[in-house]
Amino acid sequence: MKLKPDGAKGIERTVDDEVVPVVKKFAGFAGQVTMVSSDRKEAIGISLWDRKESAETYKKEQSAAVLKALGKHVEGEPELQTYEVTNTTFEKLLGRKAA
């Protein structure tokens, strides 16, 4: 996401105060990471779920409100994309041992 001027501070605050409390209530939520570029002009947020169905439930029920909250700090519209974890060193997250 391309951030508005001073958007990095706003993103950090919004994620802590508005996003995390909401997503933590959803079954299957495994964690969240927000990263801001060193020049503070871009950010990416990653939420992790135990399975695809949990992520889809969140997407259907709450993602629009979360994107709206983040949108206050972003140039244009924030976008939600879905990916499948294929490799990770976070074996506990997936409930399996590393191959």
C-alpha positions in Angstrom: 0.0 0.0 0.0 1.3 3.4 -0.9 1.0 5.6 2.2 -0.1 9.2 2.6 2.3 11.6 4.2 2.6 10.5 7.9 0.6 7.5 7.0 3.0 5.1 8.6 2.2 6.3 12.1 -1.5 6.1 11.3 -1.2 2.6 9.9 0.6 1.4 13.1 -2.0 3.0 15.3 -5.0 1.7 13.3 -3.6 -1.8 13.2 -3.0 -1.9 16.9 -6.3 -0.2 17.9 -8.8 -1.2 15.3 -7.6 -4.1 13.2 -6.0 -6.6 15.6 -8.8 -6.5 18.1 -11.3 -7.4 15.3 -9.3 -10.1 13.6 -8.4 -11.8 17.0 -12.1 -12.5 17.5 -12.3 -14.7 14.4 -11.8 -18.5 14.7 -8.6 -19.6 13.1 -6.7 -16.3 13.3 -3.0 -17.3 13.8 -1.2 -13.9 13.7 -0.6 -10.6 11.9 2.4 -8.8 10.6 2.6 -5.2 9.4 5.8 -4.0 7.6 6.6 -0.4 6.6 9.3 0.4 4.1 12.4 2.2 5.5 11.4 5.4 3.7 7.9 5.1 5.4 6.1 5.5 2.0 4.8 1.9 1.7 3.3 -0.7 3.9 2.1 -4.3 3.7 0.0 -6.2 6.2 -0.2 -10.0 6.4 -2.7 -11.9 8.4 -2.2 -15.6 8.9 -5.0 -18.1 9.3 -5.1 -21.8 10.3 -6.9 -22.8 7.1 -8.4 -21.3 4.0 -12.0 -21.4 5.3 -11.1 -19.3 8.3 -9.5 -16.6 6.1 -12.6 -16.7 3.8 -15.0 -16.2 6.7 -13.0 -13.1 7.8 -12.8 -11.8 4.3 -16.6 -12.2 3.8 -17.6 -10.8 7.2 -15.1 -8.1 8.2 -12.4 -7.3 5.6 -14.4 -4.4 4.1 -14.5 -2.6 7.5 -10.7 -3.2 8.0 -9.8 -2.0 4.6 -11.9 1.2 5.2 -10.0 1.8 8.5 -6.7 1.4 6.7 -7.8 3.5 3.8 -7.5 6.7 5.9 -3.8 6.3 5.7 -3.3 5.0 2.1 -3.1 6.6 -1.3 -6.0 5.1 -3.3 -7.8 2.0 -2.2 -6.2 -0.6 0.0 -6.4 -4.1 -1.6 -6.9 -7.5 -0.1 -5.2 -10.4 -1.8 -5.2 -14.1 -0.7 -2.3 -16.4 -0.9 -1.6 -19.9 0.2 1.4 -20.6 2.4 3.7 -23.0 0.5 6.9 -22.6 2.4 7.6 -21.3 5.9 10.0 -21.7 8.8 7.0 -21.2 11.1 6.1 -24.9 11.4 4.0 -24.5 14.5 1.8 -22.1 12.6 0.9 -24.8 10.1 0.7 -27.5 12.7 3.3 -29.7 10.9 7.0 -30.4 10.9 9.3 -28.9 8.3 9.9 -31.2 5.3 
